Amino acid sequence: MLRDLTNHQRIAMKMNRFPSRLASALCVLLLGGCATAKPAQPVAAATPATPATPSPSAAAPAMGEMGGMSHHGHGAGDIVIPAGALYTAADVSFMQGMIAHHAQAIHMSRMVPSRSENSRLAWLAHKIDLSQEGEIALMQDWLRANGQAVPDTSSWRTMMMQGMLTAEQLGQLAAARGPAFDRLFLEGMIYHHEGALTMVEELYASPRAAQDVDVSVLANDIETTQRAEIGLMRRMLLDM
C-alpha cells in the first residue's frame, strides 16, 4: 500500500509521528534564520546557495582540501534485506552513514561555546546540535526496528562520509579562537552540509531507494533544513 502513496502523502504521514521537540527546533531554526539574516549576496569562491548538484570542495578555502569519501554504512556484507522489505541496502547504508555524519556536526557545534563570542553563531550551533541529535535517534530507532547494525555517536571517528572533516582539519578548528574560529566553523560546516546533500542525492539515485516512508521523510528533512542552513551561514560569512 505504501508504494501507492505519493511522496507528499508519505511525508505527511511521518511528520505526524515526529517528536515535537525536533519539529519545534526545525521550525525555530528556519524562522530564526529568516528573521536575523540579511539578503543573500554572491560569495566569492563559493557555490550557489541552492546548487542543483552540491560541490563540497568549493566551500572551504580557509581549511584547504576537506576530507571526504563515500563509504556508507558498515559495508555491503553487513546488510541483509529480508524478502518483501520496502527498504533497500542503499537505505540502510544511508541511515548508518548519516549517523556518523550528524555526529561529527554535533562534535563541531559543541566547540562553539568555548571558542566563539558570536551570539548568532552560538544560536546556529545550538540548533544544529538539537536537530541533528534528534535525527540520530530516529535513524538508530529505524535501524534497530529493521534488524540492522546501529552505529553509535562515536562512529564519526571511524567512518568517513561525504563532506566530513579530517582529524587534522578538526584540530585546526579546535585550536582557533574568536573570529578566526567563527570563519573556520562556518566554512567547515557549509562544506559538511553540502556533503550531506550529496549523500541524499546518491540515495535518491539508487534503484528503489527512499520508498520506505521513514527514510523518505528523513532524507527530505535533511535536504530542506541543511539547504536553509547553508544559505544562512553564507550570509553570516558576508557579515564578518
Solvent accessible surface area in square Angstrom, and as a share of the most:
residue,aa,sasa,rsa
1,M,192,0.86
2,L,56,0.28
3,R,143,0.52
4,D,126,0.65
5,L,35,0.17
6,T,75,0.44
7,N,64,0.33
8,H,150,0.67
9,Q,90,0.40
10,R,17,0.06
11,I,27,0.13
12,A,57,0.44
13,M,75,0.34
14,K,22,0.10
15,M,73,0.32
16,N,131,0.67
17,R,133,0.48
18,F,17,0.07
19,P,62,0.39
20,S,91,0.58
21,R,137,0.50
22,L,6,0.03
23,A,28,0.22
24,S,61,0.40
25,A,6,0.04
26,L,16,0.08
27,C,75,0.45
28,V,67,0.39
29,L,3,0.01
30,L,60,0.30
31,L,127,0.63
32,G,17,0.16
33,G,6,0.06
34,C,104,0.62
35,A,87,0.67
36,T,76,0.44
37,A,22,0.17
38,K,127,0.54
39,P,112,0.70
40,A,68,0.53
41,Q,118,0.53
42,P,130,0.82
43,V,40,0.23
44,A,95,0.73
45,A,80,0.62
46,A,31,0.24
47,T,18,0.11
48,P,93,0.59
49,A,42,0.33
50,T,100,0.58
51,P,11,0.07
52,A,99,0.76
53,T,99,0.57
54,P,9,0.06
55,S,45,0.29
56,P,24,0.15
57,S,81,0.52
58,A,35,0.27
59,A,6,0.05
60,A,4,0.03
61,P,93,0.59
62,A,55,0.43
63,M,10,0.04
64,G,43,0.42
65,E,142,0.64
66,M,19,0.09
67,G,15,0.15
68,G,37,0.35
69,M,123,0.55
70,S,61,0.40
71,H,96,0.43
72,H,42,0.19
73,G,2,0.02
74,H,81,0.36
75,G,28,0.27
76,A,88,0.69
77,G,78,0.75
78,D,79,0.41
79,I,18,0.09
80,V,114,0.65
81,I,58,0.29
82,P,73,0.46
83,A,110,0.86
84,G,84,0.80
85,A,21,0.17
86,L,31,0.15
87,Y,12,0.04
88,T,13,0.07
89,A,45,0.35
90,A,31,0.24
91,D,0,0.00
92,V,0,0.00
93,S,19,0.12
94,F,1,0.01
95,M,3,0.01
96,Q,1,0.00
97,G,0,0.00
98,M,0,0.00
99,I,0,0.00
100,A,0,0.00
101,H,1,0.01
102,H,0,0.00
103,A,5,0.04
104,Q,2,0.01
105,A,0,0.00
106,I,14,0.07
107,H,61,0.27
108,M,0,0.00
109,S,4,0.03
110,R,137,0.50
111,M,14,0.06
112,V,0,0.00
113,P,107,0.67
114,S,82,0.53
115,R,51,0.19
116,S,16,0.11
117,E,174,0.78
118,N,49,0.25
119,S,94,0.61
120,R,53,0.19
121,L,0,0.00
122,A,43,0.33
123,W,66,0.23
124,L,0,0.00
125,A,4,0.03
126,H,106,0.47
127,K,25,0.11
128,I,0,0.00
129,D,21,0.11
130,L,35,0.17
131,S,3,0.02
132,Q,6,0.03
133,E,74,0.33
134,G,11,0.11
135,E,6,0.03
136,I,5,0.03
137,A,50,0.38
138,L,34,0.17
139,M,0,0.00
140,Q,26,0.12
141,D,81,0.42
142,W,14,0.05
143,L,0,0.00
144,R,142,0.52
145,A,87,0.68
146,N,42,0.21
147,G,70,0.67
148,Q,17,0.07
149,A,41,0.32
150,V,50,0.29
151,P,6,0.03
152,D,84,0.44
153,T,78,0.45
154,S,57,0.37
155,S,11,0.07
156,W,29,0.10
157,R,160,0.58
158,T,119,0.69
159,M,16,0.07
160,M,50,0.22
161,M,0,0.00
162,Q,37,0.16
163,G,0,0.00
164,M,0,0.00
165,L,2,0.01
166,T,38,0.22
167,A,87,0.68
168,E,127,0.57
169,Q,14,0.06
170,L,14,0.07
171,G,39,0.38
172,Q,74,0.33
173,L,0,0.00
174,A,30,0.23
175,A,80,0.62
176,A,14,0.11
177,R,134,0.49
178,G,20,0.19
179,P,105,0.66
180,A,61,0.47
181,F,0,0.00
182,D,8,0.04
183,R,93,0.34
184,L,27,0.14
185,F,0,0.00
186,L,1,0.00
187,E,11,0.05
188,G,0,0.00
189,M,0,0.00
190,I,3,0.02
191,Y,12,0.05
192,H,1,0.01
193,H,0,0.00
194,E,0,0.00
195,G,0,0.00
196,A,0,0.00
197,L,2,0.01
198,T,22,0.13
199,M,0,0.00
200,V,1,0.00
201,E,51,0.23
202,E,60,0.27
203,L,5,0.02
204,Y,100,0.38
205,A,86,0.67
206,S,30,0.20
207,P,117,0.74
208,R,140,0.51
209,A,7,0.05
210,A,9,0.07
211,Q,60,0.27
212,D,19,0.10
213,V,13,0.07
214,D,35,0.18
215,V,0,0.00
216,S,4,0.03
217,V,0,0.00
218,L,5,0.02
219,A,0,0.00
220,N,42,0.21
221,D,14,0.07
222,I,1,0.01
223,E,43,0.19
224,T,72,0.42
225,T,10,0.06
226,Q,5,0.02
227,R,46,0.17
228,A,40,0.31
229,E,3,0.01
230,I,1,0.01
231,G,8,0.08
232,L,4,0.02
233,M,0,0.00
234,R,13,0.05
235,R,47,0.17
236,M,6,0.03
237,L,20,0.10
238,L,70,0.35
239,D,66,0.34
240,M,88,0.39
